[in-house]
Amino acid sequence: MERSGEGDAVIRRLREALDIAEEENKVKEARDVRLIMAQIQFLQKNVEEALESYQELSKEDPKDFRPYFCRGMIYSLLDRNEEAKEQFAKYRELSPKKFEIEKEDIGFLGNHPQFHLVK
């Protein structure tokens, strides 16, 4: 993502998309862009910033399951397992059946070097 400023260009384009969505009062689209921006923050290793973005999104719409899932994934990768369990429990409570995952489905990520964040 960071090849020759690629990440900055992506964020810039996302901000432009967010501005347009907000100007046109497209609430769902603006929220979707903000979710993507939080994912980019995480990929750029701005972990705390990403967690804060997901927290803000959860406060704005507590019924949206996506930020809970994303925070659960990040907490799992940080070995903050209790926090991860809480987030995944909230995710399972809110998510439609078609989006449900099992613990085994994400367990392999902790062993993958690209996703292992524990210091």
C-alpha positions as CSV (number, residue, x, y, z in Angstrom):
1,M,0.0,0.0,0.0
2,E,2.9,2.4,0.7
3,R,4.6,2.1,-2.7
4,S,5.5,5.7,-3.7
5,G,2.8,7.4,-1.8
6,E,0.1,5.0,-2.9
7,G,-1.6,5.0,0.5
8,D,-1.8,8.8,0.6
9,A,-3.4,8.8,-2.8
10,V,-6.0,6.3,-1.7
11,I,-6.8,8.3,1.4
12,R,-7.1,11.5,-0.7
13,R,-9.5,9.8,-3.2
14,L,-11.5,8.4,-0.3
15,R,-11.8,11.8,1.3
16,E,-13.0,13.2,-2.0
17,A,-15.6,10.5,-2.2
18,L,-16.6,11.2,1.4
19,D,-17.0,14.9,0.7
20,I,-19.2,14.2,-2.3
21,A,-21.4,11.7,-0.4
22,E,-21.8,14.2,2.4
23,E,-22.6,17.1,0.1
24,E,-25.2,14.9,-1.6
25,N,-26.6,13.8,1.7
26,K,-25.9,10.1,0.9
27,V,-25.6,8.9,4.5
28,K,-25.1,5.2,3.7
29,E,-22.4,5.9,1.1
30,A,-20.6,8.3,3.4
31,R,-20.6,5.6,6.2
32,D,-19.3,3.0,3.8
33,V,-16.4,5.3,2.7
34,R,-15.6,5.9,6.4
35,L,-15.5,2.1,7.0
36,I,-13.0,1.8,4.1
37,M,-10.9,4.6,5.4
38,A,-10.7,2.9,8.8
39,Q,-9.5,-0.3,7.0
40,I,-6.9,1.7,5.2
41,Q,-5.7,3.2,8.5
42,F,-5.3,-0.3,9.8
43,L,-3.4,-1.4,6.7
44,Q,-1.1,1.5,7.2
45,K,-0.4,0.3,10.7
46,N,-2.3,3.2,12.3
47,V,-4.0,0.7,14.6
48,E,-5.2,3.0,17.4
49,E,-6.5,5.5,14.8
50,A,-8.4,2.6,13.1
51,L,-9.9,1.4,16.4
52,E,-11.0,5.0,17.2
53,S,-12.6,5.3,13.8
54,Y,-14.5,2.0,14.3
55,Q,-15.6,3.1,17.8
56,E,-17.0,6.4,16.4
57,L,-18.8,4.5,13.7
58,S,-20.3,2.2,16.4
59,K,-21.5,5.1,18.4
60,E,-23.1,6.7,15.4
61,D,-25.0,3.5,14.4
62,P,-24.9,0.9,17.2
63,K,-26.9,-1.5,15.0
64,D,-24.3,-1.7,12.3
65,F,-22.4,-5.0,12.9
66,R,-19.4,-4.2,10.6
67,P,-17.4,-2.0,13.0
68,Y,-17.7,-4.6,15.8
69,F,-16.4,-7.3,13.5
70,C,-13.4,-5.1,12.4
71,R,-12.5,-4.2,16.0
72,G,-12.8,-7.8,16.9
73,M,-10.4,-8.7,14.2
74,I,-7.9,-6.1,15.3
75,Y,-8.1,-7.0,18.9
76,S,-7.6,-10.7,18.0
77,L,-4.5,-9.8,16.0
78,L,-3.2,-7.8,19.0
79,D,-3.9,-10.8,21.4
80,R,-6.4,-8.6,23.2
81,N,-8.6,-11.6,23.4
82,E,-11.2,-10.4,26.0
83,E,-11.9,-7.3,24.0
84,A,-12.0,-9.4,20.8
85,K,-14.6,-11.7,22.4
86,E,-16.8,-8.7,23.4
87,Q,-16.7,-7.3,19.9
88,F,-17.4,-10.6,18.2
89,A,-20.3,-11.2,20.6
90,K,-21.8,-7.9,19.7
91,Y,-21.1,-8.6,16.0
92,R,-22.9,-12.0,16.2
93,E,-25.8,-10.4,18.1
94,L,-26.3,-7.8,15.3
95,S,-25.3,-9.6,12.1
96,P,-27.7,-11.3,9.8
97,K,-27.2,-15.1,9.6
98,K,-25.6,-14.9,6.2
99,F,-22.7,-12.8,7.6
100,E,-22.0,-15.0,10.7
101,I,-18.5,-16.5,11.0
102,E,-17.2,-19.2,13.3
103,K,-14.2,-18.9,15.5
104,E,-12.3,-21.4,13.4
105,D,-12.8,-19.2,10.3
106,I,-10.6,-16.4,11.7
107,G,-8.3,-18.3,14.0
108,F,-5.7,-18.9,11.2
109,L,-5.1,-15.1,10.9
110,G,-3.2,-14.9,14.2
111,N,-0.6,-17.3,12.8
112,H,-0.2,-15.5,9.5
113,P,2.9,-13.2,9.5
114,Q,1.2,-10.4,7.5
115,F,-1.5,-10.2,10.2
116,H,0.4,-10.8,13.3
117,L,0.7,-7.5,15.2
118,V,1.7,-8.6,18.7
119,K,5.0,-6.9,19.7
